[in-house]
């Protein structure tokens, strides 16, 4: 199932349960090294928080996302936006850099995406990104594999994520024509601002869009019961086992 087929992102949920996404970006922004006047495409810009940061640094930023609701927030921040699927974009030699944070693992057509990013860049341009890598949210995935069959659902058929290894990502970028300057994997355990139910309301709504509200609540209850002893500490803080893949590639 391709989550890009529909827009299930809710700005209210994102602001409440996922505001950490735009805050934990020190490494990817350091890799990007944005310069004043550069024309930058933000892939999966969401509500425009990072696009606005780049804009304030003097960059000309375009934000691309498939969520009308999140793009409406970005537009109110003064960001030029495009509604669309990055895997189908058709820019040519237009950008100094293409930047993406926490979005590419939602895009299953990784080879097509890399090729389209390559075409969108000027010669010498750079593709800089951070995404979920191999092992990302493994505890939650194991819980999902346990709970979903109880509701007659299958993880594999509903899995919206792609979490590549370093070698897989390097191969994808090189086959598209890029010179890979950096490709690394790092553990980044991440404290949630609310809890795992809020996380899943934000990032997993597509999984359950075909279920009635009562069944959804039962699903959440069972998921929380399994995850609580694994991801919640004695102080009631939820910590998810994020693994981040960071890369820099040049055209």
Secondary structure by P-SEA (a helix, b strand, c coil): ccccccccccaaaaaccccccccccaaaaaaacccccccccccccccaaaaaaaaaaccbbbbbbccaaaaaaaaaacccccccccccccccccccbbbbccccccccaaaaaaaaaaaaccccbbbbbcccccccaaaaaaaaaaccccccccccccccbbbbcaaaaaaaaaaacccccccbbbbbbccccccaaaaaaaccccccccccaaaaaaaaaaaaaaacccccccccccccbbbbbbbcccc
